Amino acid sequence: MPKQKVSIEDILKQSLKLFRQKSYHNTSIADIASACGLLKGSLYHYFPSKEALMSAVIKYAHEFFQKEVFSIAYDKTLSPQQRMEKMFKKSERALLSDGNIMGNIGVETARAIPEFAEHIRDFYKEWMSAVEFVFKEITNEEDAKKLAEQTVAEFEGAVMMSRIFRDPKFVHNAYERLIDRFAAFSLPNKN
């Protein structure tokens, strides 16, 4: 028996889970409605289309990372290394346990649905900015920007490899390289 009412957050959580498991193109509105305990037509009362729902899911995931991950970069009660370690450990847990919605949807839909690509670019820009902010405390601005881009790209690649090989070692190794790279810089040598 379908539920009469469900919250938007419940729909976003269920949709996120299904999109991670099955991909955007292989997930139907009927799949999402069923997972939420709704009739297919009822889901359209909340979102006018699958594209609108996916945009909301991307924003929902982005907001999670803003609050739970990116904000750590700006927490001056922690040392720069502690912030970097904490930020990437939280990322690792979220991305390995649930899958990388931004990377998956970005690759799957970037050309077909440009609106998604724009939201996903915003996510990655914010992630690189947070990492760059921390790196700026131990190196010059130009190097911090390059290191931030390299770090996020390497971590994203490692998440993909971990999913493909079903082995978290790729992410663990990327994390260890990040910490080694970070430790190689010392505050007295900052330019």
Residue pairs with C-beta under 8 A, 6 or more apart in sequence:
2 37
2 38
2 39
2 42
3 36
3 37
3 38
6 36
6 37
6 38
6 46
8 46
8 56
9 60
10 36
11 32
11 36
11 43
11 46
11 47
11 53
12 56
12 57
12 60
14 32
14 35
14 36
15 27
15 32
15 35
15 53
15 54
15 56
15 57
16 57
16 60
16 61
16 98
16 101
17 35
17 98
18 27
18 31
18 32
18 35
19 27
19 54
19 57
19 101
19 104
19 105
20 98
20 99
20 100
20 101
20 104
21 27
21 99
22 31
23 104
23 108
24 54
24 104
24 105
24 108
24 109
25 108
25 109
28 50
29 40
29 43
29 44
29 50
29 53
30 40
32 43
32 53
33 39
33 40
33 42
33 43
36 43
43 53
46 53
47 53
47 56
51 113
51 115
51 116
54 105
54 109
54 113
54 116
55 115
55 116
55 119
57 101
58 101
58 102
58 105
58 116
58 119
58 120
58 123
59 119
61 101
61 102
61 123
62 102
62 119
62 122
62 123
62 126
64 94
65 91
65 94
65 123
65 126
65 127
66 126
68 90
68 94
69 87
69 90
69 91
69 94
69 127
69 130
70 87
70 126
70 127
70 129
70 130
72 78
72 83
72 86
72 87
72 90
72 130
73 83
73 84
73 87
73 130
73 131
73 133
73 134
74 130
74 133
75 83
78 86
80 134
80 135
80 137
80 138
80 182
81 179
81 182
81 183
83 134
84 131
84 134
84 178
84 179
84 182
85 179
87 130
87 131
87 134
88 155
88 175
88 178
89 175
91 155
92 171
92 172
92 175
95 159
95 171
96 159
96 162
96 168
96 171
99 163
100 156
100 159
100 160
100 163
102 120
102 123
102 124
103 156
103 159
103 160
105 116
105 120
106 116
106 117
106 120
109 116
109 117
110 116
110 117
110 120
111 117
124 152
127 152
128 145
128 148
128 149
128 152
129 148
131 147
131 148
131 151
131 152
132 144
132 145
132 147
132 148
135 143
135 144
135 147
135 148
135 182
136 144
137 187
137 190
138 182
138 185
138 186
138 187
138 190
139 147
139 185
139 190
139 191
140 190
140 191
143 191
147 181
151 178
151 181
154 174
154 177
154 178
155 171
155 174
155 175
155 178
157 170
157 174
158 170
158 171
158 173
158 174
159 170
159 171
161 170
162 168
162 169
162 170
162 171
